[in-house]
Amino acid sequence: MSSYGGGLVEGDDIRLSVHCKSNATLYLSTQAFTKIYKNPSGIPSRQRIRGTLSEEACAVVLPDPVVPYANSIFHQDQHWTLKPGALLILADGHTSGRYACGERFAYTEYISNITVSTEKRPILIERYRSHPATLPTTAPGRFGPFNTAFNLYIVGDIEDPRFTRITSHLKTEFIPHIAPSQTPSDIMISCTNPKPNIFIARALVYRTGDLTPLLNTIGQALPGVLGANPLERKY
């Protein structure tokens, strides 16, 4: 996915519809970090994604983190519907802004809503809102000293060997970053299985470059679902 200028300006409303047919495999990413430019009139920049995965389909959606500039407003909404046997690997993340330029949490608002459903009902609902003026992002329990948040969602079928392989691999590789340590780390990771067919990993890093080991770990597991590791071309 790409856009002219590499980012969204005030009033942009990007709508993407994805239909992955039976037994098809899709890799969807971005050309680079998505920039959200300032919204001086208070009109949000929006991105809406609607995806359907048919039986046994697989979609790997790994966009680069969003970079919200000072005084920017970004609203994102994703809704994915999975049919029996489908597998979704979805990443979502953003930075504190152009922190290297002194713009740390200088954006106005950042919203990212994710819903994953079967044909019968929602099975994963994630609602995220950051409003630095009213919700201190550097307070304990929030971002603290970190500048980039990254979330990974894997939803599938517990009988699907693809789901089992990739979640088992990630759990094993993430353990060193999860276990308590006296040595300061550039990355903080947590992972959980809220339901047998759902795996969620969350990470906080100081710099976006610190995500590279995490992304390489994810990439090493992708040949089992994609037949190749497309992240080798980026990291």
N, C-alpha and C positions, 0 to 999 in steps of 0.2 A: 504494500500500500504506500502511496506517495501522493503528495499534493504540491502544486506550484508554490514555491517559496519555502517548502519544508515545514509549514506550520499552518495554524488556523488563526484568522483574524476575527475581529468582532462581527458577530452575525453569521459566521459560517455555520452551516448545518449539514454535516456529512452523514449520509444514510447508506449503509451497506447491507445488502441482502445476500446471504450465503446458503446454498443448498448443496450439500454433499450427498450424492446418490449412493445407493446400496453398493457396499464393498469398495467405494472410492476412498482415496486418501488425499488429504489436502494439507499443505503447509502454507500458512499465512503469516507474514511478518511485515515489518516496516523498513524503509530504506535507511532511516536514521532516527534519532530522537525526534518525537513530534513536539514542535514548539507551539506554545499558546501565547500569542502576542497580546498586548494590553487591550483592555476593553473600556475605553474612556467614557462611553455612554451607558455602561452597565448592561449591555446586551451580551448574553453568554455566547461563547463558541461551543457548538454541540457536535457530538458524534454518537450515532445510534447504529447498533449492529443487531441484526436479526439472523440467526442461523438455525438451520435444520439439518440434522445428521440422520440419514436413513439407516436401515438395518446393516449392521457390520461396518458402517462407515467410520472413518477416523479423521479428525481435524486437529492439527497442531497449530495453535495460535500463539505466537511468541513475539509480540511487538516490543520495540525498545521503550524504555520509560518515557513518560510525558514530562516535558520541561515547561512549567508555567512561569511566564515572565511576570515582572512586577505589575500589579493592577490588572491582572488577567482573571477571567472567569471561564471555567471549563466544566461542562456537564456531559458526562458519558453514560450511556445506558446500553447494556448488552442483554439479550435474551436468546438462549440456546435451547433448542428442543432436541432431545435424543430419542431415537427409536430403539427397539431391542437390539442389543449387541453392539451399539455404537460406542465410540471412545472419543472423549474430548480432553485435550490438554491445552489449558488456557492460562496465559500469564497476564498480569496487570500490574503496572507500577508507575510511580512518578517520583520526581526529585523535589527538593525544597525550592527549586528555581535555579537561576544562574548564580549559584553560591560563590563561584570563583570570582564573580564580578561584584560581590557584596549584596546580591539580591537573595537573601535567605528568608523564605516564607514571607515574601513581599507580595505574593499574589492575593487576590481578593477572595476567591472561592474555588475549590476543586471538589467535584462530585463524581463518583464512579459507582454505578449500580450494576450488579451482575445477578442474573437469574438463570438457573439451569433447570429444565423441566423434562419429565418424561411426557408421553402423550396424555397421561392422566392427571399429573399434578407437579408443582415445583418440588424439587428435592434439594436445591441449594439456593439460598438467597443471601446475597452479600450487599450491604448498604454502607457506603463510605462517604463521609463529608468532612472536608477540612476548611475551616474558616478562621484563619490566623488571628483576625481582630478580636474574636470572641472566644476562641478555643485555643489556648496557648499550646503550640505544637512542640515546644521545647520542655514542657513540664514532665516530671517523672511519669512513666507509664505511657508516654506518647513517643515523640521522636527522640527526645533527649539530644545528644550530640550528633545524631545521625542525619544524613541528608537525602537518602534514597530509600524508598519502600518498594518491595517487590513481593508479589503474591503469585503463587502457582496453584492451580486447581486441576485435578485429574478426576474425571467422572467417567465411569464405565460399568462393566459387568464383572462381578467377582469370578465368574467362570471363564472370562476372557484372558488367555495367557498374556496378551499384550498389556493389559491392566496390571496383572500380577508381576510381570517382569519389570516394568518401569517403576512401579511403586516400591518394590523390594529393593531395586538398585538405589533409588533415591534415599530410602530410609537408611540403608547401610552407609552410603557416602556422607549423609548429613550428620551422623552420630558424633563425629569429632567436634562439630561446631555447636552441638546441642549440649553435650556433657559439660558440667561445671568445670571451669578452668581458672587458675590464678593468672594466666597469661592474657593480657588484653588482646582482643581480636578485632580485625577490621570488619568482621561480618557477624551478625547475630541471627540465628535461624531457629525456627520452631516448626514442627510438623505434627499432623494429627490425622486420624481417620474418624471423622464425626459419624460416618456411616460406613459399613463394609465396602461399599462401592464408590466412596469419595475419599480422596487424599488431598490435603491442603498443606502447603508449606509457605511460610512467611519469612521474609528476611529484611533486615535493616543494615545498611552499610554507610560508611562515612563518605565515600566517593563512588561515583558510578563505575569507575574502573575496578572497584573491589567486587563488583558483581561477576567479573569474568570467571573466577573459579567455579562459582555456582552455575553459571550458564554452560560452562564446559562439562560439568557433571550431568546437567540435563541433556546436553548434546550427545554425550556418550551413550545415553539410553535410547536415543531416537532411532538408531538403525533397526531396533526391534519392532518399531511401529511404522517407520517411513522407508526402511531399506537403506537409509543413508543418514548422515549427520549434516544438515544444511548449515549449522552454526559454525562449522569449520571455515566457511567462507567469510565469516564476520569477526570471529574472535580468535 
